[in-house]
Amino acid sequence: HNGYDAHAARLALLSLLAIFQDILPSYRIRLPTEAEMNVRVSKDVKATWDYERKLLQAYQRYLQLLEKTWEDGKFGRVWSDGGKKGKKSQGGGPPTTLAATAILSLSALLQTSWRTAHDP
């Protein structure tokens, strides 16, 4: 990977952070229970349930991406042995800038959007 890829990835993580901070509601999203799904509801309620389900799925994928990005770069660069045995040596330096962006994004979400996925 070159520096442009890392820069573009950082911008993408930060752009998604801004989007989620803007669109996540201030209330806790709760998926409907099986019993609630079997009750007749208005089109508006059904549309809200569908939107919130999709929003939670996208948010969960973003959180998983941030976690993986942090895990992959928290000890700096990981170097391969050239493919001989598939071994990798753990970097010993500071986190990569991409990993630092990921953990800072997670921290920002904890400060602004924690109610979405947790009880108040």
N, C-alpha and C positions, 0 to 999 in steps of 0.2 A: 504494500500500500504506500502511496506517496502522500505528501503533505496536503495536496489538494483534496484527496479522498477524505482524510481526517478532518479537514476544515469543513467540507461539505457535510460530513456526518455530524459534526458539532452543531452546525447551523440547523440541520434537520432536527436534532434532539431539542434544541432551544426553541425552534418554531413549534414543534409539537407541545412543548411545555406551555408556551403562550396560548396555544389553541385550547388545550385542556383547562388551563386556568380560567379562560374566558367562558367555556361552555359547560363546565361541570356545575351542577346546581349547588346551592348552599345547604340543601337538605340531603338526608341520607337516602340513596336510591335502594329500594328493596324490590327484588323480583317477586311477582305474584306467586302465591302458593298454587299447588295443583288444584285445590278446591276453588280458589279464586279464578283460575283459568277456565273452570267448567261452568262458572256463573255467567249469565248473559250480561254483557256490558255494552256501553255505547261505543260507537266508532272512535270517538275522541279518546276514551279511556284505553281502548285497544291500541290505538296509535301511540299513545304515551308509553304504554308498557313496552311496545316494540322498540320505540326510540331509546328508552332507558336501557333495555337489554342490549341493544347494539352499542350504545355509548359505554356501558360497563365492559363489554367484550373488547372494544377498542382500547379503553383505558387499561384493562388488564394486560393486553398485549404490549402496550407502551411501558408499563411498569416492568414487565418481564424483559423487555429490550434494555431498559435502563439497568436492571440488575445484572443481566448477562454482560453488558458493556463494562460495568464496574468490575465484575469478577474477572473478565478477560484482561483488564489493563491496570488493576490496582497495584501490581508489583512492577510496573513498567513493561517494557517490551518482552515478549516471549519469543525466544529464538529456537528454531528447529535445528536438528543435526544434519540437515541437508537431505532428509528423506531416507537415510540409511536404515534406521530402525524405528522411525516414527517417534523418537523421543523428543521431548521439548524440555528446555531448561527454563526455569522460572527466572524472570528478570529480578534484579535486586534493587532497582532504583525506585524513584518516586512514581506515582501513577502517571499514566499517559494523559495527555490533555483531554482525550476523548473520555477516558474513565473519570477524570475529575469533573468534566461537564455532566456526566451521567449522575454521579453522586450529588452534585450540587442541584441538579434538576429534581432528584428524589427529595432532597431536603426542602426545596422550594414547594414541592407538592405537599409535603407534610405540614408546612406552615399555612398553606392556603386551601387545600382540598381534602383534608383528612376525613371530613364528615361523609363524603361520598361513599366511602367503603367501610366505615366504622361507625359504631354506635356513638351518639353524642354523649 
